[in-house]
């Protein structure tokens, strides 16, 4: 039996938009056991909803039309599971550098790429409250594929995001609860 919310939607039905974690800004990435670090691309946040080969792209503010980002839709359509993937959309120049202004202008959307970094739902199961290490392992399966900040800065990237391995998705940054942190670059130097 499926329990229903007051509006009639089954409680285990996929959400239209799952509010993503919002990392707090930190001067330096955290050290010690239990952290994973990822490159922070200079782009915008996107959730990729895939079901039965159909793809919906949703930003926190609106649904994105599939014709605007055909490469993302094409690649997401290859996912054999139903899933909601948390990603960052970036447009890369000929040197492989993310150029947010070009992406923001919407002129280059047709050549934008999605950098998937988290899995929120898989085959109808809401997994966004599971530990990050489990979600990341599941994401690797469906996609088949302590000097990271310095390397990101050297590449001219925005920075990195660090997440506690056992942390669930945190909707809002909360002081004193630093399960997600963002370390940014200025040129080739870290910044807070």
JOZI-V174111 format. One record per pair of residues at least 6 apart in sequence whose C-alpha atoms are under 7 Angstrom apart, sorted by sequence separation. I is the first residue (numbers start at 0). GAP is how many residues later the second one is. D is the distance in Angstrom with one decimal. If there is no record, write none. Layout:
I|GAP|D, I|GAP|D
This chain:
3|6|4.3, 4|6|6.0, 48|6|5.6, 49|6|6.5, 56|6|6.0, 57|6|5.7, 91|6|4.4, 92|6|6.7, 101|6|6.3, 102|6|6.2, 119|6|6.4, 120|6|5.2, 152|6|6.4, 183|6|5.7, 184|6|5.2, 2|7|5.8, 3|7|5.4, 47|7|6.9, 48|7|5.0, 56|7|5.3, 65|7|6.1, 90|7|5.4, 91|7|6.1, 119|7|5.4, 120|7|6.6, 151|7|5.8, 183|7|5.2, 1|8|6.0, 2|8|5.9, 47|8|6.0, 48|8|6.2, 89|8|5.8, 90|8|5.9, 119|8|4.4, 182|8|6.8, 183|8|6.1, 47|9|4.8, 90|9|7.0, 118|9|7.0, 182|9|6.2, 46|10|5.9, 47|10|6.5, 148|10|6.2, 45|11|6.7, 46|11|5.2, 148|11|6.0, 45|12|5.7, 46|12|6.3, 90|12|5.7, 166|12|6.3, 45|13|4.8, 89|13|6.9, 44|14|6.4, 163|15|5.1, 118|16|5.5, 162|16|5.6, 163|16|6.6, 117|17|6.5, 118|17|6.7, 162|17|4.5, 54|18|6.2, 117|18|6.0, 161|18|5.6, 162|18|6.5, 161|19|5.1, 90|20|6.7, 118|20|5.6, 160|20|5.7, 161|20|6.2, 54|21|6.7, 90|21|4.6, 117|21|6.5, 160|21|4.4, 54|22|6.2, 89|22|5.7, 90|22|6.2, 159|22|5.9, 160|22|6.3, 53|23|6.4, 88|23|6.5, 89|23|5.5, 159|23|5.4, 52|24|5.1, 88|24|5.6, 89|24|6.3, 158|24|5.5, 159|24|6.5, 88|25|4.4, 158|25|4.0, 49|26|6.9, 87|26|5.5, 88|26|6.3, 157|26|5.6, 158|26|5.2, 49|27|6.9, 86|27|5.9, 87|27|5.1, 157|27|5.5, 86|28|5.3, 87|28|6.5, 86|29|4.1, 51|30|6.5, 85|30|5.9, 86|30|5.6, 50|31|4.3, 84|31|6.6, 85|31|6.1, 86|31|6.9, 155|31|6.2, 49|32|5.2, 50|32|6.7, 85|32|5.0, 132|32|5.2, 152|32|5.4, 155|32|6.6, 49|33|5.2, 84|33|5.9, 85|33|6.0, 131|33|5.0, 132|33|6.5, 48|34|5.9, 49|34|6.4, 84|34|4.6, 85|34|6.9, 130|34|6.2, 131|34|5.6, 152|34|6.6, 153|34|5.3, 48|35|4.5, 83|35|6.1, 84|35|6.0, 130|35|4.2, 131|35|5.9, 152|35|4.7, 47|36|5.5, 48|36|6.5, 83|36|5.4, 130|36|5.0, 131|36|6.4, 152|36|6.4, 46|37|6.5, 47|37|5.0, 83|37|4.9, 130|37|5.3, 46|38|5.5, 47|38|6.5, 82|38|5.2, 83|38|6.8, 129|38|5.5, 46|39|4.7, 70|39|6.9, 82|39|4.5, 128|39|4.4, 45|40|6.2, 46|40|6.0, 68|40|5.4, 69|40|5.8, 70|40|6.6, 81|40|5.9, 82|40|6.0, 127|40|6.4, 128|40|5.8, 45|41|5.2, 67|41|5.7, 68|41|4.8, 70|41|6.9, 71|41|5.9, 80|41|7.0, 81|41|4.7, 127|41|5.9, 44|42|5.9, 45|42|5.8, 67|42|5.6, 68|42|6.9, 70|42|6.7, 71|42|6.1, 80|42|6.0, 81|42|6.8, 44|43|4.6, 45|43|6.6, 68|43|6.3, 43|44|5.4, 44|44|6.3, 42|45|6.0, 43|45|5.3, 42|46|5.2, 40|47|6.8, 42|47|4.6, 41|48|6.4, 40|49|6.7, 41|56|5.8, 40|57|6.8, 41|57|6.9, 42|57|5.5, 41|58|5.7, 96|59|6.9, 97|59|7.0, 78|63|6.3, 78|64|6.9, 13|110|6.6, 38|113|6.3, 41|115|6.8, 40|116|6.1, 41|116|5.4, 39|117|6.9, 40|117|5.7, 39|118|5.7, 39|119|4.7, 38|120|6.0, 39|120|4.1, 38|121|4.1, 39|121|5.7, 37|122|5.2, 38|122|6.3, 36|123|6.5, 37|123|5.3, 36|124|5.8, 37|124|6.3, 36|125|4.4, 35|126|5.6, 36|126|6.7, 34|127|6.5, 35|127|5.6, 34|128|5.6, 35|128|6.6, 34|129|4.7, 35|129|6.5, 33|130|5.7, 34|130|5.7, 33|131|5.4, 28|133|6.8, 20|148|5.3, 21|148|6.7, 19|149|6.7, 20|149|4.4, 21|149|6.1, 23|149|5.7, 20|150|4.5, 21|150|5.3, 22|150|5.8, 19|151|5.5, 20|151|6.2, 21|151|5.4, 18|152|5.8, 23|154|7.0, 28|154|5.8, 25|155|6.1, 27|155|5.9, 23|156|6.4, 24|156|5.8, 25|156|5.9, 26|156|6.2, 22|157|4.6, 23|157|4.9, 24|157|4.9, 25|157|5.5, 22|158|4.7, 23|158|6.0, 24|158|6.3, 22|159|5.7, 26|164|5.9, 26|165|3.9, 25|166|5.2, 24|167|6.1
